[in-house]
Amino acid sequence: MSEQQKKRRLGRGWYWLFVVEFAVALWPPLYNRIAPELFGIPFFYWFQLLWVLVSAVLTAVVYFATDV
């Protein structure tokens, strides 16, 4: 097995972060509530906005970790 193939195989685990992003976004009971509020914004809304930023960071982590 070549060195590049080994790197690709080890890098596959990073893609599980995409599954986490997807699962949280598609599981509304996790964030379907009003409390706690942040600056008067219900949890339902600010959690989704925060998750957009978290997802962007996780996507960047996967991109740089799997860059072959």
Secondary structure, DSSP 8 states (H G I E B T S, - for coil): --HHHHHHHHHGGGGHHHHHHHHHHT-GGGT----S-BTTB-HHHHHHHHHHHHHHHHHHHHHHHS--
